[in-house]
């Protein structure tokens, strides 16, 4: 059975891989259509509460590009972890 800790650890692993700048960062850059070097300018946050049109959600990962203390772009990543035994 999957536990909450499994999902959180998976999220932390994803963040570590993004910050390391390896293959996962390249895949993400390809998906969002920007160069890796630009994506490296984003700050990475985990378990961020967000207000949506349907209420609230807790985003697994939020990447923010901040210029002069103003958020100019955001990327929200939702991880899904399925364990099959």
Buried (B, 14 or more C-beta within 10 A) or exposed (E): EEEEEEBBEBBBEBBEBBEEEEEBBEEBBEEEEBEBEEBEBBEBEBEBEEEEEEEEEEBBBBBBBEEEEEEEBBBEBEBEBEEEE
